[in-house]
């Protein structure tokens, strides 16, 4: 009879905690919260020269974009759905391959593109998009109250399961 209870508690412990995770296709590479879908988005203009650029990183819709030549970086960010809550807008980067095969990285901030407290005549660095540019929006996942609460609840559940298993084992010995 004791053996039945022990197996039941082990099975309950297995179901209620993440100590024994099962690997699925969703877990390989990214969690459900930060998994993104990428695609090809066509915003071409029939009366203009169109270029192919890419947007990767912490934006709502990363992927490859076909946009008119006159598209600015802020327009491209808007087409990509804008930066998400985990993005770091102080360190935007454009990777560009030059004609000689060399690569160039252009760093700039979102403040250079959009925000200024007053209108001024000073020169700001706003890069122009060229064909095959890759815009990178870096970032890092941030934990909010619900994330911390979820982790704490999992730890609490595991502790309760272990303590109840220990009490039942002591009770039957």
Secondary structure, DSSP 8 states (H G I E B T S, - for coil): -HHHHHHHHHHHHHHHSSTT----TTTTTS-TTT----EEEEE--TTS-EEEEEEEESBSS-EEEEEETT--HHHHHHHTT-B-TTB-TTSEEEEEE-TTS-EEEEEE-HHHHT--SS---S--------TT-EEEE-B-----HHHHHHHHHHHHHHHHHHHHHHHHHHHH-
